[in-house]
Every structure is written in C-alpha cells, then in structure tokens.
Amino acid sequence: MAIRILGAGIAGLTATFEFARTGCDVELVECRERPGLGCSFLAGGMLAPWCEAESTEKLVLDLGLESLQFWTESVPVATRQGTLVVAPARDRAELSRFARRTSGHEHIDAGRIAALEPDLAGRFEEALFFPSEAHLDPRAAMAALAARLASFANVALRYGVDAGPASAGWTVDCRGLAAQDALPDLRGVKGEMLVLSTHEIALTRPVQLLHPRHPVYIVPRGDGRFMIGATMIENEEPGRITARAMLELLGAAYCLHPAFAEAEIVETGAGVRPAFPDNLPKIRREGRTVYVNGLYRHGFLLAPALARRAVQYVLEDAYFPEVMDAHPRQRQSA
Ligand SMILES: Cc1cc2nc3c(=O)[nH]c(=O)nc-3n(C[C@H](O)[C@H](O)[C@H](O)COP(=O)(O)OP(=O)(O)OC[C@H]3O[C@@H](n4cnc5c(N)ncnc54)[C@H](O)[C@@H]3O)c2cc1C
C-alpha cells in the first residue's frame, strides 16, 4: 500500500517509521529543507510519563509507557536515568502535592539526592525520584530516525517540498499547527526555552523544579549543555522569547544551582505546541486523510504510540476510542 505522510516533525517521522516497518511504500513530504525544524526542534526531550500525570489524564501515562519502549528498543536513543523532582524549602508543600498526584516515584532524602546528583549535594532536603523515566536529545533523536528512514528501500524522503494536492492513496497529515486549516479546534500553546553551557555543574538526569507559578525543568544535553524549559502561554507567536520568560527560566536554573549564573546562554527559542481543547492527542479522518495531531507538550512522549495506532487504523480498521472520535465502521467512503 502507498502512504503519503505530510510533515517531518516527530509525529511524521515516527509515523513514517511505523508504516515503513509494515512494508508499505511511504513518501514523507516536508516543506522545510530538513526534518525536525518545526515545534519538535524546541522540545526538551523529557520522557516523563509518571511526572506528567500530575497535570494530565491517565491516557498520557498509558501512551507514554508504550512510547518509552520505542525510544529504548526500536530507536534506542533515550537515556533511562529517571527524573528528579525538587522544590525550594519554602515550596515544600508543592512536593507533597506533586507526590499525591503521581505514582512511580520514591521519596528520597538529602543523602540520596547527593548520591544521584553529587553537584546537588546540600541544596535540597528532599526530592521525588522517578527511576523509570528517561530523556533524549530531540534533535539527535530526529536525526537518528531520519537516518534510519533514509536506509529503508520503501521510503522516499522529500524535503523542501510543499504538500501539494491529495494523491489517490492514503495521506497521514502530521503538519502540526499548520493543520489548523483542516482542524479548526487545533490551537497553539507557546513554549519558551533556552540552552545554557557550563562545565561548573554536571547533571546526569532531568531535574524538575517545582514552584507554584512556573515549574521548570533542566535537561542535560551532554558536553556541558543544559536545556531549560518551558513556559506555557496561550498564544501562537513563534520565535520570540520574552524578558519575563528569560528571567523565570534563568531564575529557576540559578535556584537549582548558583553555578548556572556563570553559564553562557547559547540559545533561546520559542515553539508553538499544537493542542486540542482537552490537550490530548487525536487521530481523525477526513476522506482518505488521517490526521495525527494535538501532541501538545508530549510530542516525543506520545508520537510513537500514536504512530502505531495510525498504522493499525489505516491497515486493519482498528479502533482506538481513547484517541479517536468515531469507530472505523463509520468511516466515510473514499
Ligand atoms: C519549549 C518546548 C518544550 C517541549 N518539551 C517537550 C518535552 O520535553 N517532551 C515532549 O515529549 N514534548 C515536548 N514538547 C512538545 C513537542 O515539541 C510537540 O508536541 C511536538 O514537537 C509536536 O510535533 P509535531 O510533529 O506534531 O509538529 P512539528 O514538530 O511542528 O512538525 C510539523 C512539521 O510539518 C511541516 N509542515 C507544515 N506544513 C507543511 C506542508 N504544507 N507540507 C509539508 N510539511 C509541512 C513543518 O515544517 C514541520 O516540520 C515541547 C515543546 C516546546 C515548544
């Protein structure tokens, strides 16, 4: 079967991979000159399904566990060192609240924090440790996926080409926010981030700093680089990072460790996350086009699980009520 995938963000790349693995002939069409330059370029790369349960539905945990397997087995680019969640002493109530709303964690003391992250010794009295969580470098992960796809004989990669008119076969639309033209309830949620560089501090796993106003995470990228993210703002303006966001992100990094004050700011950026009103991902169909979208703040965490469902929907008429509005038997004829 011939499948055309639109958009080489994390949704489109994982969909191409999963369709190709079934033996379909897949054409991946991306309007930019390289894959992964959309919202996915700005992601932190947290694969934290248990932590996410604090603020989202159990669906994200279930799909996230499936995707974790993808990132550790099918395309093994993730590091599984867990996530550390800490709070300044004045915000300790936040840590208790976070613990009540999540599972899969251990409550650890200062000694264990120091054993896990020696550079945080003496900085926090307690923390939550989520040992089974993972993280990845989004840009490296997408490059690895794209390289795998380039080696498949049944995949054609077309970069720098706009989608163009629909073809006769199935189309899987993974255009992220650009699919607003077909998905009117899709909105953008801006996320600002920055990357710091310093060799004064080392971390081996993501650390989330709780704060009543803006929880912030710091993801180690290796070679002394740290991604600090991310704001959540209800607007669709890409690119520009505000002074307020910069202050808040830098303040959180400084609160985690004062050594970040001497770090070099090597990158700032803002992406717009595609989200549906309930902030949950969806697979929708219109004619012979299947839309995979609404990955919101969980693109890397959810895309592999969504891709697998899209394949089973197209090839086997499978029905996944957790991400689909209608049963495939109600499909419109092409
Ligand atoms: C600051 C920030 C931090 C984040 N941190 C995390 C995190 O830690 N973990 C996590 O899981 N998620 C995170 N996310 C969320 C994640 O980045 C998004 O959910 C994800 O990138 C959405 O992927 P996508 O493939 O749907 O969209 P995109 O990445 O935007 O991809 C869509 C692609 O379609 C292409 N396109 C558009 N129009 C056309 C057309 N007409 N023809 C062909 N191609 C087209 C675009 O060029 C683009 O490449 C974060 C997001 C932000 C902004």
The ligand as a Tripos MOL2 file, in Angstrom:
@<TRIPOS>MOLECULE
LIG
   53    58     1     0     0
SMALL
NO_CHARGES

@<TRIPOS>ATOM
      1 C1          9.7220   24.6180   24.5690 C.3       1 LIG1
      2 C2          9.0990   23.2790   24.3220 C.ar      1 LIG1
      3 C3          9.4950   22.1870   25.0930 C.ar      1 LIG1
      4 C4          8.9350   20.9180   24.8780 C.ar      1 LIG1
      5 N1          9.3840   19.8540   25.6150 N.ar      1 LIG1
      6 C5          8.9040   18.6200   25.3560 C.ar      1 LIG1
      7 C6          9.4100   17.5040   26.0770 C.ar      1 LIG1
      8 O1         10.2870   17.6360   26.9350 O.2       1 LIG1
      9 N2          8.9050   16.2490   25.7960 N.ar      1 LIG1
     10 C7          7.9390   16.0700   24.8340 C.ar      1 LIG1
     11 O2          7.5270   14.9140   24.6130 O.2       1 LIG1
     12 N3          7.4410   17.1280   24.1400 N.ar      1 LIG1
     13 C8          7.8900   18.3920   24.3900 C.ar      1 LIG1
     14 N4          7.3940   19.4620   23.6970 N.ar      1 LIG1
     15 C9          6.2630   19.2650   22.7890 C.3       1 LIG1
     16 C10         6.7010   18.7790   21.4000 C.3       1 LIG1
     17 O3          7.7530   19.5860   20.9380 O.3       1 LIG1
     18 C11         5.4950   18.8490   20.4490 C.3       1 LIG1
     19 O4          4.4280   18.0980   20.9760 O.3       1 LIG1
     20 C12         5.8710   18.2490   19.0860 C.3       1 LIG1
     21 O5          7.0020   18.9090   18.5760 O.3       1 LIG1
     22 C13         4.7470   18.2960   18.0720 C.3       1 LIG1
     23 O6          5.2370   17.5770   16.9510 O.3       1 LIG1
     24 P1          4.5520   17.5870   15.5240 P.3       1 LIG1
     25 O7          5.3100   16.6400   14.6930 O.co2     1 LIG1
     26 O8          3.0850   17.4030   15.6930 O.co2     1 LIG1
     27 O9          4.7350   19.0950   14.9900 O.3       1 LIG1
     28 P2          6.0270   19.8090   14.3380 P.3       1 LIG1
     29 O10         7.2730   19.4360   15.0300 O.co2     1 LIG1
     30 O11         5.7130   21.2610   14.2790 O.co2     1 LIG1
     31 O12         6.1100   19.1920   12.8820 O.3       1 LIG1
     32 C14         5.2490   19.5570   11.8330 C.3       1 LIG1
     33 C15         6.0510   19.5300   10.5400 C.3       1 LIG1
     34 O13         5.1680   19.7150    9.4270 O.3       1 LIG1
     35 C16         5.8250   20.5360    8.4890 C.3       1 LIG1
     36 N5          4.8240   21.1500    7.5970 N.ar      1 LIG1
     37 C17         3.9550   22.1630    7.8800 C.ar      1 LIG1
     38 N6          3.2030   22.4310    6.8030 N.ar      1 LIG1
     39 C18         3.5830   21.5760    5.8150 C.ar      1 LIG1
     40 C19         3.1670   21.3680    4.4650 C.ar      1 LIG1
     41 N7          2.1930   22.0990    3.9010 N.pl3     1 LIG1
     42 N8          3.7890   20.4030    3.7450 N.ar      1 LIG1
     43 C20         4.7870   19.6420    4.2880 C.ar      1 LIG1
     44 N9          5.2040   19.8120    5.5680 N.ar      1 LIG1
     45 C21         4.6120   20.7480    6.3240 C.ar      1 LIG1
     46 C22         6.5800   21.5350    9.3590 C.3       1 LIG1
     47 O14         7.6170   22.1700    8.6460 O.3       1 LIG1
     48 C23         7.0890   20.6420   10.4780 C.3       1 LIG1
     49 O15         8.3500   20.0800   10.1800 O.3       1 LIG1
     50 C24         7.9300   20.7430   23.8840 C.ar      1 LIG1
     51 C25         7.5440   21.8300   23.1130 C.ar      1 LIG1
     52 C26         8.1250   23.0840   23.3150 C.ar      1 LIG1
     53 C27         7.7050   24.2520   22.4410 C.3       1 LIG1
@<TRIPOS>BOND
     1     1     2 1
     2     2     3 ar
     3     2    52 ar
     4     3     4 ar
     5     4     5 ar
     6     4    50 ar
     7     5     6 ar
     8     6     7 ar
     9     6    13 1
    10     7     8 2
    11     7     9 ar
    12     9    10 ar
    13    10    11 2
    14    10    12 ar
    15    12    13 ar
    16    13    14 ar
    17    14    15 1
    18    14    50 ar
    19    15    16 1
    20    16    17 1
    21    16    18 1
    22    18    19 1
    23    18    20 1
    24    20    21 1
    25    20    22 1
    26    22    23 1
    27    23    24 1
    28    24    25 2
    29    24    26 1
    30    24    27 1
    31    27    28 1
    32    28    29 2
    33    28    30 1
    34    28    31 1
    35    31    32 1
    36    32    33 1
    37    33    34 1
    38    33    48 1
    39    34    35 1
    40    35    36 1
    41    35    46 1
    42    36    37 ar
    43    36    45 ar
    44    37    38 ar
    45    38    39 ar
    46    39    40 ar
    47    39    45 ar
    48    40    41 1
    49    40    42 ar
    50    42    43 ar
    51    43    44 ar
    52    44    45 ar
    53    46    47 1
    54    46    48 1
    55    48    49 1
    56    50    51 ar
    57    51    52 ar
    58    52    53 1
@<TRIPOS>SUBSTRUCTURE
     1 LIG1         1 GROUP 0 **** ****
